Amino acid sequence: MPSTVVASFSYDEITEMLRITFVSGLVYQYKSVPFEIYHAMKTSGAKGIYFNQHIKGKYEFEKLDKA
């Protein structure tokens, strides 16, 4: 089921960086995100809800240029 908030996301296991592109076109990179959090988001049926409950406000982030 596509998310109404998250357009796409990717994860780098070496750096533990989670990069999320939102449907608005905004791109954020979250730092020091454990693999388990990424994997749980990947398998979640509601990506936006998972993001709000488990990532937003919990990890340092950097706003990148729009995709």
PDB file of N, CA, C and O in Angstrom, chain B, residues numbered from 101:
ATOM      1  N   MET B 101       0.852  -1.191   0.000  1.00  0.00           N
ATOM      2  CA  MET B 101       0.000   0.000   0.000  1.00  0.00           C
ATOM      3  C   MET B 101       0.889   1.242   0.000  1.00  0.00           C
ATOM      4  O   MET B 101       1.724   1.391   0.892  1.00  0.00           O
ATOM      5  N   PRO B 102       0.731   2.139  -0.979  1.00  0.00           N
ATOM      6  CA  PRO B 102       1.551   3.345  -1.021  1.00  0.00           C
ATOM      7  C   PRO B 102       1.226   4.278   0.144  1.00  0.00           C
ATOM      8  O   PRO B 102       0.093   4.335   0.624  1.00  0.00           O
ATOM      9  N   SER B 103       2.235   4.994   0.577  1.00  0.00           N
ATOM     10  CA  SER B 103       2.060   5.941   1.673  1.00  0.00           C
ATOM     11  C   SER B 103       1.564   7.268   1.128  1.00  0.00           C
ATOM     12  O   SER B 103       1.906   7.654   0.010  1.00  0.00           O
ATOM     13  N   THR B 104       0.767   7.960   1.909  1.00  0.00           N
ATOM     14  CA  THR B 104       0.313   9.292   1.512  1.00  0.00           C
ATOM     15  C   THR B 104       1.306  10.356   1.957  1.00  0.00           C
ATOM     16  O   THR B 104       1.152  11.526   1.608  1.00  0.00           O
ATOM     17  N   VAL B 105       2.328   9.967   2.728  1.00  0.00           N
ATOM     18  CA  VAL B 105       3.319  10.907   3.259  1.00  0.00           C
ATOM     19  C   VAL B 105       4.716  10.611   2.716  1.00  0.00           C
ATOM     20  O   VAL B 105       5.422  11.527   2.296  1.00  0.00           O
ATOM     21  N   VAL B 106       5.114   9.354   2.722  1.00  0.00           N
ATOM     22  CA  VAL B 106       6.463   8.954   2.322  1.00  0.00           C
ATOM     23  C   VAL B 106       6.445   8.472   0.869  1.00  0.00           C
ATOM     24  O   VAL B 106       5.761   7.505   0.532  1.00  0.00           O
ATOM     25  N   ALA B 107       7.208   9.163   0.016  1.00  0.00           N
ATOM     26  CA  ALA B 107       7.275   8.761  -1.392  1.00  0.00           C
ATOM     27  C   ALA B 107       8.248   7.611  -1.571  1.00  0.00           C
ATOM     28  O   ALA B 107       7.953   6.647  -2.278  1.00  0.00           O
ATOM     29  N   SER B 108       9.419   7.709  -0.927  1.00  0.00           N
ATOM     30  CA  SER B 108      10.426   6.647  -1.011  1.00  0.00           C
ATOM     31  C   SER B 108      11.429   6.828   0.112  1.00  0.00           C
ATOM     32  O   SER B 108      11.500   7.883   0.740  1.00  0.00           O
ATOM     33  N   PHE B 109      12.205   5.775   0.353  1.00  0.00           N
ATOM     34  CA  PHE B 109      13.260   5.869   1.355  1.00  0.00           C
ATOM     35  C   PHE B 109      14.324   4.833   1.070  1.00  0.00           C
ATOM     36  O   PHE B 109      14.074   3.816   0.423  1.00  0.00           O
ATOM     37  N   SER B 110      15.520   5.113   1.569  1.00  0.00           N
ATOM     38  CA  SER B 110      16.638   4.193   1.385  1.00  0.00           C
ATOM     39  C   SER B 110      17.491   4.217   2.645  1.00  0.00           C
ATOM     40  O   SER B 110      17.392   5.126   3.470  1.00  0.00           O
ATOM     41  N   TYR B 111      18.323   3.201   2.771  1.00  0.00           N
ATOM     42  CA  TYR B 111      19.118   3.060   3.987  1.00  0.00           C
ATOM     43  C   TYR B 111      20.521   2.598   3.634  1.00  0.00           C
ATOM     44  O   TYR B 111      20.708   1.743   2.769  1.00  0.00           O
ATOM     45  N   ASP B 112      21.506   3.174   4.314  1.00  0.00           N
ATOM     46  CA  ASP B 112      22.898   2.766   4.159  1.00  0.00           C
ATOM     47  C   ASP B 112      23.331   2.108   5.466  1.00  0.00           C
ATOM     48  O   ASP B 112      23.479   2.783   6.484  1.00  0.00           O
ATOM     49  N   GLU B 113      23.531   0.807   5.436  1.00  0.00           N
ATOM     50  CA  GLU B 113      23.879   0.057   6.652  1.00  0.00           C
ATOM     51  C   GLU B 113      25.222   0.477   7.238  1.00  0.00           C
ATOM     52  O   GLU B 113      25.397   0.450   8.456  1.00  0.00           O
ATOM     53  N   ILE B 114      26.166   0.864   6.396  1.00  0.00           N
ATOM     54  CA  ILE B 114      27.500   1.229   6.884  1.00  0.00           C
ATOM     55  C   ILE B 114      27.451   2.531   7.685  1.00  0.00           C
ATOM     56  O   ILE B 114      28.032   2.617   8.767  1.00  0.00           O
ATOM     57  N   THR B 115      26.767   3.530   7.161  1.00  0.00           N
ATOM     58  CA  THR B 115      26.703   4.830   7.844  1.00  0.00           C
ATOM     59  C   THR B 115      25.477   4.966   8.749  1.00  0.00           C
ATOM     60  O   THR B 115      25.376   5.928   9.512  1.00  0.00           O
ATOM     61  N   GLU B 116      24.554   4.021   8.672  1.00  0.00           N
ATOM     62  CA  GLU B 116      23.284   4.058   9.405  1.00  0.00           C
ATOM     63  C   GLU B 116      22.483   5.320   9.081  1.00  0.00           C
ATOM     64  O   GLU B 116      21.872   5.929   9.959  1.00  0.00           O
ATOM     65  N   MET B 117      22.501   5.696   7.801  1.00  0.00           N
ATOM     66  CA  MET B 117      21.758   6.863   7.333  1.00  0.00           C
ATOM     67  C   MET B 117      20.472   6.410   6.665  1.00  0.00           C
ATOM     68  O   MET B 117      20.481   5.550   5.785  1.00  0.00           O
ATOM     69  N   LEU B 118      19.379   6.995   7.091  1.00  0.00           N
ATOM     70  CA  LEU B 118      18.075   6.736   6.495  1.00  0.00           C
ATOM     71  C   LEU B 118      17.667   7.987   5.732  1.00  0.00           C
ATOM     72  O   LEU B 118      17.535   9.062   6.318  1.00  0.00           O
ATOM     73  N   ARG B 119      17.472   7.851   4.451  1.00  0.00           N
ATOM     74  CA  ARG B 119      17.102   8.984   3.595  1.00  0.00           C
ATOM     75  C   ARG B 119      15.641   8.808   3.197  1.00  0.00           C
ATOM     76  O   ARG B 119      15.258   7.782   2.636  1.00  0.00           O
ATOM     77  N   ILE B 120      14.836   9.817   3.492  1.00  0.00           N
ATOM     78  CA  ILE B 120      13.407   9.753   3.200  1.00  0.00           C
ATOM     79  C   ILE B 120      13.016  10.892   2.276  1.00  0.00           C
ATOM     80  O   ILE B 120      13.323  12.057   2.531  1.00  0.00           O
ATOM     81  N   THR B 121      12.334  10.533   1.198  1.00  0.00           N
ATOM     82  CA  THR B 121      11.749  11.525   0.300  1.00  0.00           C
ATOM     83  C   THR B 121      10.247  11.515   0.557  1.00  0.00           C
ATOM     84  O   THR B 121       9.589  10.482   0.439  1.00  0.00           O
ATOM     85  N   PHE B 122       9.725  12.669   0.908  1.00  0.00           N
ATOM     86  CA  PHE B 122       8.302  12.795   1.196  1.00  0.00           C
ATOM     87  C   PHE B 122       7.541  13.151  -0.082  1.00  0.00           C
ATOM     88  O   PHE B 122       8.138  13.637  -1.043  1.00  0.00           O
ATOM     89  N   VAL B 123       6.253  12.917  -0.095  1.00  0.00           N
ATOM     90  CA  VAL B 123       5.458  13.185  -1.287  1.00  0.00           C
ATOM     91  C   VAL B 123       5.505  14.666  -1.662  1.00  0.00           C
ATOM     92  O   VAL B 123       5.260  15.014  -2.817  1.00  0.00           O
ATOM     93  N   SER B 124       5.809  15.525  -0.720  1.00  0.00           N
ATOM     94  CA  SER B 124       5.937  16.960  -0.982  1.00  0.00           C
ATOM     95  C   SER B 124       7.188  17.270  -1.799  1.00  0.00           C
ATOM     96  O   SER B 124       7.334  18.370  -2.332  1.00  0.00           O
ATOM     97  N   GLY B 125       8.095  16.286  -1.895  1.00  0.00           N
ATOM     98  CA  GLY B 125       9.356  16.485  -2.591  1.00  0.00           C
ATOM     99  C   GLY B 125      10.508  16.791  -1.655  1.00  0.00           C
ATOM    100  O   GLY B 125      11.664  16.781  -2.078  1.00  0.00           O
ATOM    101  N   LEU B 126      10.216  17.065  -0.385  1.00  0.00           N
ATOM    102  CA  LEU B 126      11.272  17.335   0.587  1.00  0.00           C
ATOM    103  C   LEU B 126      12.038  16.053   0.890  1.00  0.00           C
ATOM    104  O   LEU B 126      11.460  14.968   0.951  1.00  0.00           O
ATOM    105  N   VAL B 127      13.345  16.196   1.077  1.00  0.00           N
ATOM    106  CA  VAL B 127      14.208  15.052   1.347  1.00  0.00           C
ATOM    107  C   VAL B 127      14.951  15.297   2.651  1.00  0.00           C
ATOM    108  O   VAL B 127      15.560  16.349   2.846  1.00  0.00           O
ATOM    109  N   TYR B 128      14.894  14.316   3.538  1.00  0.00           N
ATOM    110  CA  TYR B 128      15.592  14.395   4.818  1.00  0.00           C
ATOM    111  C   TYR B 128      16.474  13.173   4.981  1.00  0.00           C
ATOM    112  O   TYR B 128      16.140  12.073   4.542  1.00  0.00           O
ATOM    113  N   GLN B 129      17.607  13.395   5.622  1.00  0.00           N
ATOM    114  CA  GLN B 129      18.535  12.309   5.908  1.00  0.00           C
ATOM    115  C   GLN B 129      18.655  12.199   7.427  1.00  0.00           C
ATOM    116  O   GLN B 129      19.053  13.153   8.095  1.00  0.00           O
ATOM    117  N   TYR B 130      18.312  11.043   7.963  1.00  0.00           N
ATOM    118  CA  TYR B 130      18.330  10.798   9.404  1.00  0.00           C
ATOM    119  C   TYR B 130      19.581  10.009   9.768  1.00  0.00           C
ATOM    120  O   TYR B 130      19.924   9.028   9.108  1.00  0.00           O
ATOM    121  N   LYS B 131      20.260  10.450  10.830  1.00  0.00           N
ATOM    122  CA  LYS B 131      21.558   9.891  11.197  1.00  0.00           C
ATOM    123  C   LYS B 131      21.443   8.885  12.340  1.00  0.00           C
ATOM    124  O   LYS B 131      20.565   8.991  13.197  1.00  0.00           O
ATOM    125  N   SER B 132      22.339   7.916  12.335  1.00  0.00           N
ATOM    126  CA  SER B 132      22.454   6.906  13.399  1.00  0.00           C
ATOM    127  C   SER B 132      21.158   6.144  13.633  1.00  0.00           C
ATOM    128  O   SER B 132      20.767   5.895  14.773  1.00  0.00           O
ATOM    129  N   VAL B 133      20.504   5.780  12.553  1.00  0.00           N
ATOM    130  CA  VAL B 133      19.258   5.007  12.637  1.00  0.00           C
ATOM    131  C   VAL B 133      19.620   3.524  12.590  1.00  0.00           C
ATOM    132  O   VAL B 133      20.207   3.066  11.609  1.00  0.00           O
ATOM    133  N   PRO B 134      19.280   2.771  13.633  1.00  0.00           N
ATOM    134  CA  PRO B 134      19.593   1.339  13.640  1.00  0.00           C
ATOM    135  C   PRO B 134      18.878   0.599  12.501  1.00  0.00           C
ATOM    136  O   PRO B 134      17.782   0.973  12.085  1.00  0.00           O
ATOM    137  N   PHE B 135      19.524  -0.450  12.015  1.00  0.00           N
ATOM    138  CA  PHE B 135      18.943  -1.256  10.939  1.00  0.00           C
ATOM    139  C   PHE B 135      17.542  -1.740  11.301  1.00  0.00           C
ATOM    140  O   PHE B 135      16.663  -1.785  10.440  1.00  0.00           O
ATOM    141  N   GLU B 136      17.328  -2.097  12.551  1.00  0.00           N
ATOM    142  CA  GLU B 136      16.033  -2.622  12.985  1.00  0.00           C
ATOM    143  C   GLU B 136      14.910  -1.610  12.745  1.00  0.00           C
ATOM    144  O   GLU B 136      13.796  -1.986  12.382  1.00  0.00           O
ATOM    145  N   ILE B 137      15.211  -0.327  12.950  1.00  0.00           N
ATOM    146  CA  ILE B 137      14.206   0.724  12.723  1.00  0.00           C
ATOM    147  C   ILE B 137      13.888   0.823  11.231  1.00  0.00           C
ATOM    148  O   ILE B 137      12.724   0.889  10.838  1.00  0.00           O
ATOM    149  N   TYR B 138      14.936   0.832  10.409  1.00  0.00           N
ATOM    150  CA  TYR B 138      14.731   0.860   8.953  1.00  0.00           C
ATOM    151  C   TYR B 138      13.918  -0.359   8.505  1.00  0.00           C
ATOM    152  O   TYR B 138      12.954  -0.224   7.751  1.00  0.00           O
ATOM    153  N   HIS B 139      14.304  -1.526   8.963  1.00  0.00           N
ATOM    154  CA  HIS B 139      13.621  -2.752   8.545  1.00  0.00           C
ATOM    155  C   HIS B 139      12.154  -2.739   8.969  1.00  0.00           C
ATOM    156  O   HIS B 139      11.282  -3.156   8.206  1.00  0.00           O
ATOM    157  N   ALA B 140      11.882  -2.266  10.173  1.00  0.00           N
ATOM    158  CA  ALA B 140      10.500  -2.195  10.651  1.00  0.00           C
ATOM    159  C   ALA B 140       9.686  -1.215   9.799  1.00  0.00           C
ATOM    160  O   ALA B 140       8.514  -1.461   9.513  1.00  0.00           O
ATOM    161  N   MET B 141      10.312  -0.105   9.397  1.00  0.00           N
ATOM    162  CA  MET B 141       9.605   0.844   8.532  1.00  0.00           C
ATOM    163  C   MET B 141       9.344   0.217   7.170  1.00  0.00           C
ATOM    164  O   MET B 141       8.265   0.372   6.598  1.00  0.00           O
ATOM    165  N   LYS B 142      10.339  -0.491   6.662  1.00  0.00           N
ATOM    166  CA  LYS B 142      10.218  -1.141   5.354  1.00  0.00           C
ATOM    167  C   LYS B 142       9.061  -2.138   5.338  1.00  0.00           C
ATOM    168  O   LYS B 142       8.351  -2.246   4.338  1.00  0.00           O
ATOM    169  N   THR B 143       8.870  -2.853   6.419  1.00  0.00           N
ATOM    170  CA  THR B 143       7.828  -3.876   6.465  1.00  0.00           C
ATOM    171  C   THR B 143       6.494  -3.358   7.006  1.00  0.00           C
ATOM    172  O   THR B 143       5.498  -4.081   7.013  1.00  0.00           O
ATOM    173  N   SER B 144       6.484  -2.118   7.453  1.00  0.00           N
ATOM    174  CA  SER B 144       5.264  -1.527   8.001  1.00  0.00           C
ATOM    175  C   SER B 144       4.236  -1.291   6.890  1.00  0.00           C
ATOM    176  O   SER B 144       4.592  -0.941   5.765  1.00  0.00           O
ATOM    177  N   GLY B 145       2.991  -1.484   7.212  1.00  0.00           N
ATOM    178  CA  GLY B 145       1.924  -1.220   6.259  1.00  0.00           C
ATOM    179  C   GLY B 145       1.569   0.253   6.174  1.00  0.00           C
ATOM    180  O   GLY B 145       0.924   0.686   5.219  1.00  0.00           O
ATOM    181  N   ALA B 146       1.989   1.030   7.174  1.00  0.00           N
ATOM    182  CA  ALA B 146       1.683   2.462   7.231  1.00  0.00           C
ATOM    183  C   ALA B 146       2.985   3.222   7.482  1.00  0.00           C
ATOM    184  O   ALA B 146       3.333   3.515   8.626  1.00  0.00           O
ATOM    185  N   LYS B 147       3.697   3.535   6.403  1.00  0.00           N
ATOM    186  CA  LYS B 147       5.021   4.153   6.511  1.00  0.00           C
ATOM    187  C   LYS B 147       4.977   5.502   7.239  1.00  0.00           C
ATOM    188  O   LYS B 147       5.831   5.777   8.082  1.00  0.00           O
ATOM    189  N   GLY B 148       3.994   6.335   6.919  1.00  0.00           N
ATOM    190  CA  GLY B 148       3.879   7.649   7.552  1.00  0.00           C
ATOM    191  C   GLY B 148       3.643   7.556   9.046  1.00  0.00           C
ATOM    192  O   GLY B 148       4.247   8.295   9.824  1.00  0.00           O
ATOM    193  N   ILE B 149       2.772   6.658   9.446  1.00  0.00           N
ATOM    194  CA  ILE B 149       2.497   6.470  10.877  1.00  0.00           C
ATOM    195  C   ILE B 149       3.735   5.943  11.575  1.00  0.00           C
ATOM    196  O   ILE B 149       4.082   6.406  12.661  1.00  0.00           O
ATOM    197  N   TYR B 150       4.403   4.978  10.960  1.00  0.00           N
ATOM    198  CA  TYR B 150       5.627   4.435  11.561  1.00  0.00           C
ATOM    199  C   TYR B 150       6.667   5.543  11.707  1.00  0.00           C
ATOM    200  O   TYR B 150       7.305   5.666  12.753  1.00  0.00           O
ATOM    201  N   PHE B 151       6.837   6.340  10.668  1.00  0.00           N
ATOM    202  CA  PHE B 151       7.786   7.451  10.714  1.00  0.00           C
ATOM    203  C   PHE B 151       7.466   8.382  11.882  1.00  0.00           C
ATOM    204  O   PHE B 151       8.356   8.728  12.659  1.00  0.00           O
ATOM    205  N   ASN B 152       6.216   8.786  12.011  1.00  0.00           N
ATOM    206  CA  ASN B 152       5.832   9.713  13.078  1.00  0.00           C
ATOM    207  C   ASN B 152       6.028   9.123  14.468  1.00  0.00           C
ATOM    208  O   ASN B 152       6.387   9.849  15.395  1.00  0.00           O
ATOM    209  N   GLN B 153       5.806   7.851  14.629  1.00  0.00           N
ATOM    210  CA  GLN B 153       5.908   7.217  15.945  1.00  0.00           C
ATOM    211  C   GLN B 153       7.324   6.817  16.333  1.00  0.00           C
ATOM    212  O   GLN B 153       7.655   6.805  17.519  1.00  0.00           O
ATOM    213  N   HIS B 154       8.175   6.486  15.347  1.00  0.00           N
ATOM    214  CA  HIS B 154       9.467   5.887  15.678  1.00  0.00           C
ATOM    215  C   HIS B 154      10.701   6.632  15.176  1.00  0.00           C
ATOM    216  O   HIS B 154      11.818   6.311  15.583  1.00  0.00           O
ATOM    217  N   ILE B 155      10.522   7.612  14.308  1.00  0.00           N
ATOM    218  CA  ILE B 155      11.690   8.293  13.734  1.00  0.00           C
ATOM    219  C   ILE B 155      11.649   9.800  13.980  1.00  0.00           C
ATOM    220  O   ILE B 155      12.618  10.377  14.474  1.00  0.00           O
ATOM    221  N   LYS B 156      10.546  10.429  13.642  1.00  0.00           N
ATOM    222  CA  LYS B 156      10.417  11.882  13.770  1.00  0.00           C
ATOM    223  C   LYS B 156      10.691  12.324  15.206  1.00  0.00           C
ATOM    224  O   LYS B 156      10.073  11.835  16.152  1.00  0.00           O
ATOM    225  N   GLY B 157      11.629  13.256  15.349  1.00  0.00           N
ATOM    226  CA  GLY B 157      11.959  13.786  16.674  1.00  0.00           C
ATOM    227  C   GLY B 157      12.886  12.915  17.497  1.00  0.00           C
ATOM    228  O   GLY B 157      13.256  13.294  18.608  1.00  0.00           O
ATOM    229  N   LYS B 158      13.270  11.757  16.979  1.00  0.00           N
ATOM    230  CA  LYS B 158      14.111  10.830  17.739  1.00  0.00           C
ATOM    231  C   LYS B 158      15.540  10.744  17.203  1.00  0.00           C
ATOM    232  O   LYS B 158      16.439  10.286  17.908  1.00  0.00           O
ATOM    233  N   TYR B 159      15.749  11.176  15.975  1.00  0.00           N
ATOM    234  CA  TYR B 159      17.071  11.080  15.356  1.00  0.00           C
ATOM    235  C   TYR B 159      17.480  12.431  14.787  1.00  0.00           C
ATOM    236  O   TYR B 159      16.650  13.198  14.300  1.00  0.00           O
ATOM    237  N   GLU B 160      18.776  12.703  14.861  1.00  0.00           N
ATOM    238  CA  GLU B 160      19.311  13.915  14.257  1.00  0.00           C
ATOM    239  C   GLU B 160      19.096  13.807  12.749  1.00  0.00           C
ATOM    240  O   GLU B 160      19.215  12.726  12.173  1.00  0.00           O
ATOM    241  N   PHE B 161      18.780  14.933  12.119  1.00  0.00           N
ATOM    242  CA  PHE B 161      18.521  14.886  10.690  1.00  0.00           C
ATOM    243  C   PHE B 161      19.092  16.103   9.989  1.00  0.00           C
ATOM    244  O   PHE B 161      19.463  17.099  10.611  1.00  0.00           O
ATOM    245  N   GLU B 162      19.148  15.987   8.684  1.00  0.00           N
ATOM    246  CA  GLU B 162      19.600  17.065   7.817  1.00  0.00           C
ATOM    247  C   GLU B 162      18.611  17.158   6.670  1.00  0.00           C
ATOM    248  O   GLU B 162      18.266  16.154   6.047  1.00  0.00           O
ATOM    249  N   LYS B 163      18.161  18.371   6.399  1.00  0.00           N
ATOM    250  CA  LYS B 163      17.263  18.595   5.270  1.00  0.00           C
ATOM    251  C   LYS B 163      18.120  18.773   4.022  1.00  0.00           C
ATOM    252  O   LYS B 163      19.036  19.594   4.000  1.00  0.00           O
ATOM    253  N   LEU B 164      17.816  18.001   2.990  1.00  0.00           N
ATOM    254  CA  LEU B 164      18.561  18.064   1.738  1.00  0.00           C
ATOM    255  C   LEU B 164      17.745  18.827   0.711  1.00  0.00           C
ATOM    256  O   LEU B 164      16.583  19.157   0.949  1.00  0.00           O
ATOM    257  N   ASP B 165      18.357  19.108  -0.434  1.00  0.00           N
ATOM    258  CA  ASP B 165      17.626  19.750  -1.530  1.00  0.00           C
ATOM    259  C   ASP B 165      16.517  18.828  -1.987  1.00  0.00           C
ATOM    260  O   ASP B 165      16.592  17.614  -1.798  1.00  0.00           O
ATOM    261  N   LYS B 166      15.489  19.402  -2.587  1.00  0.00           N
ATOM    262  CA  LYS B 166      14.382  18.583  -3.101  1.00  0.00           C
ATOM    263  C   LYS B 166      14.898  17.585  -4.123  1.00  0.00           C
ATOM    264  O   LYS B 166      15.893  17.819  -4.809  1.00  0.00           O
ATOM    265  N   ALA B 167      14.193  16.466  -4.201  1.00  0.00           N
ATOM    266  CA  ALA B 167      14.586  15.379  -5.116  1.00  0.00           C
ATOM    267  C   ALA B 167      14.526  15.808  -6.552  1.00  0.00           C
ATOM    268  O   ALA B 167      14.825  15.016  -7.446  1.00  0.00           O
TER     269      ALA B 167
END
